Amino acid sequence: MPAPVLSPGAVTASSAAVLAANLAADGTLDVQYSIRADFHICVAPLVTGVARAGFTIPGLNAGTTYYIRARSRRASGAVEDWSNVLAARTTAGPARVVAPASIMIEPAMLVVPAPVLSWADNGNTLAGYPLENLGFDGPVAWTSKNAASDVHIFIAELGGAPIDTIALLASNAAADATVTVKAGSTVAGDDYTFGPATFRASANLPGRPGYHALLRLGAVLQHRYWRVEITSDNFSDQFHLEHAVFGQNRVTKNHSVDKTESGIDLGTLERTRGGNPVRTIGARLRRVDFDLSVLTEADYEVNYADLDWRVGATEPVLCVPNMKANAFLHDRILYGALRGGKTNNPASPRYSRGFTIESIV
């Protein structure tokens, strides 16, 4: 059977309609969409079970170009070839609020993730995209499908570790998505509720490869089970999330305003003798350097002295050099390994600690 043929339909600020022709006589469609035309190393949900007809993808971000493809999955289980790749650009939504605030910087956040002892859901996980992926610092994902009332649920068993910060990273959360956190001695989380809160750390950010939630609970809590309920209207009720971090923020009031950021491309580019490029696609990371200055010995010993042996240069941490909530908080959220940085203790009772983090988000 020839591949489906896709053509554009109506587009709004948050949805794109797709017309489909040349469809198989039975079965369903698999549909994939992302902001990269090659669908590699990005948030690119593979939505299965779509009816053989045109379809509309909701929950998109305004002012963003999406690439869409589909293939027929026959009733026998056989999978046909992919369609053409269709580009659809959503219209502009509300303007971002970027006016400078009276306070532009807040203390840095650094969270060492608490170990998750076990993961559980309410039976909504898509096969091949398990919950355990949320604890792996690589480009893999948990996918929740066909949830009731667009609510996607997972439970993390933390065994009573101290928690005041939760980050949900690299998702396809719709602009109006919300998140509610519950905690307690059972998986129902009957002892504590936070939210519903707006999911996205920053509103109206177009064209980002994924959208993050950063939840600051306001107090350090110790419960065995943490239940996360995400409400998001996505295509075929399918929600995609790559990382979940639970931990305690090691915040101190001392910080430096200097920050250096550079890109890391794990792909390669070589050229033939004729000058033609030979590319291998790789993940794109961010390397960020910043300092915390004028720390007391207590600040240093309590918050940062253990990082070298606790996480070293191999385990991921959550880091936000500036916690100020504004239009660009999303872009300051970092998650990855600490690759460098050193502590200086000049002839004084004060310390300076440098940080270099290679972020995968």
Secondary structure as GFF3:
##gff-version 3
##sequence-region A 1 361
A	DSSP	beta_strand	5	11	.	.	.	ID=ss1
A	DSSP	beta_strand	16	21	.	.	.	ID=ss2
A	DSSP	beta_strand	28	34	.	.	.	ID=ss3
A	DSSP	beta_strand	46	50	.	.	.	ID=ss4
A	DSSP	beta_strand	55	57	.	.	.	ID=ss5
A	DSSP	beta_strand	65	73	.	.	.	ID=ss6
A	DSSP	beta_strand	79	82	.	.	.	ID=ss7
A	DSSP	beta_strand	86	89	.	.	.	ID=ss8
A	DSSP	beta_strand	109	111	.	.	.	ID=ss9
A	DSSP	beta_strand	118	121	.	.	.	ID=ss10
A	DSSP	three_ten_helix	131	135	.	.	.	ID=ss11
A	DSSP	beta_strand	142	144	.	.	.	ID=ss12
A	DSSP	three_ten_helix	148	150	.	.	.	ID=ss13
A	DSSP	beta_strand	151	157	.	.	.	ID=ss14
A	DSSP	beta_strand	162	171	.	.	.	ID=ss15
A	DSSP	beta_strand	178	184	.	.	.	ID=ss16
A	DSSP	beta_strand	192	198	.	.	.	ID=ss17
A	DSSP	beta_strand	211	222	.	.	.	ID=ss18
A	DSSP	beta_strand	225	231	.	.	.	ID=ss19
A	DSSP	three_ten_helix	235	237	.	.	.	ID=ss20
A	DSSP	beta_strand	239	247	.	.	.	ID=ss21
A	DSSP	beta_strand	259	265	.	.	.	ID=ss22
A	DSSP	beta_strand	268	271	.	.	.	ID=ss23
A	DSSP	beta_strand	277	280	.	.	.	ID=ss24
A	DSSP	beta_strand	284	296	.	.	.	ID=ss25
A	DSSP	alpha_helix	297	303	.	.	.	ID=ss26
A	DSSP	alpha_helix	307	310	.	.	.	ID=ss27
A	DSSP	beta_strand	316	320	.	.	.	ID=ss28
A	DSSP	alpha_helix	329	332	.	.	.	ID=ss29
A	DSSP	beta_strand	334	340	.	.	.	ID=ss30
A	DSSP	beta_strand	343	344	.	.	.	ID=ss31
A	DSSP	beta_strand	350	359	.	.	.	ID=ss32
###
